[in-house]
Amino acid sequence: MAQFAVRPASADDAQAMAELFAAVAEERDGIATEPPVDIGERAAQFARTIGGSVVAVAGGQITGMLHVDVSRRQYRRASGELWDSIVMGLALSQPPVR
């Protein structure tokens, strides 16, 4: 088994993360995204929401990732109270087994 390290993701990892995400989408069974994936758009999204994400790296390449995209929204209830709504998305990806 190859040695790998898990580390926090950085915005510099966004392109590689998007490419890995697209490869997993091609399998059509690992994530709720169908190909084709717009890699540029996905890389931009990963770069904007990179906080809290981690990547697994082996041989200088990203071989896995955990990306959590959390956004907080607020809305006012009929009573006038301000409530929070947290929208979360989770993508677990690993490279296709060949």
N, C-alpha and C positions, 0 to 999 in steps of 0.2 A: 504494500500500500504506500502511495506517495505521501511524503510529509507535507503538511500545509500549516499555515498560520492564520488565525482569525484576528482581524484588526478593525478598528473603526473605518468606515468608508469616508472618502473625501470627494469633493467635487471633481477632482482629477480622475476618479474612478467611474464617473457617470457614463462615458462612452462604452467602456468595457462591460459595465453592468447592463446597459441597453442591448448590446450585442448578445450577451448571455441570455437575457430575457427573451430576445427574439428567437434564439436557438431552442429554448424550452417551449416557446409558443408553437414552433414547428411540429412538436410532438403531438399536439392537440389533446393532451390528457393531463398535463401537470399544473396548469394555471388556467384561470378563466379569461384568457386572451387568445383570440384567433389570429393566425397570420393573415396577411403580412403586418408586421409591426413597423411603424415609422420610427426607425432607430434614432434619428435626429431629435424628433419630438420627445421620445421616451428618455433620451439622454438629458435633454433640457429639464424634463420633469424630475428625474433623479437628482440632478445638480441642485435644483431649487429646494428639494425636500430631503437632502442627504442626512440631516441630523438624526442620530439614533440608528442609522443603518450600519451594518457590518458586512465585511466581505471575507471569504476564505481565499487565500492566495497560495499557490503551489507553482514552483518553477517560474516565478515572476508574472504569472497570469492569474486572473480572478477565476476561480473554479466553482464558487458558490456565493450566495448572498442572501441577506435578510434585509429587506427594505420595508420600513414601516412609515407610511405617510399619514400623519395625523394633522387634521385641521380643526380648529375650534371656531364655532359660530355661536353667536348669541341672538336670541330673539325675545321679544317682549310678549308676555302672556296677557290675556284679557284683563287680568287683575293689575297690570302695570309692572309686575315683577319681571326682572331680567333673568332669563335662564340660559345656561350654556348647553350647547349640543356639540358633541365630539364625533366627528366622522373619521373612521379609521379604515385603512386599506392595508393589506399585508400580502406581499408577494414573496414566496419562497421559491428559489430557483436553484437548479443544479444543472451542470452540462449534460447533454444527451450521452447515453452510454452507447458506444459504438463497438 
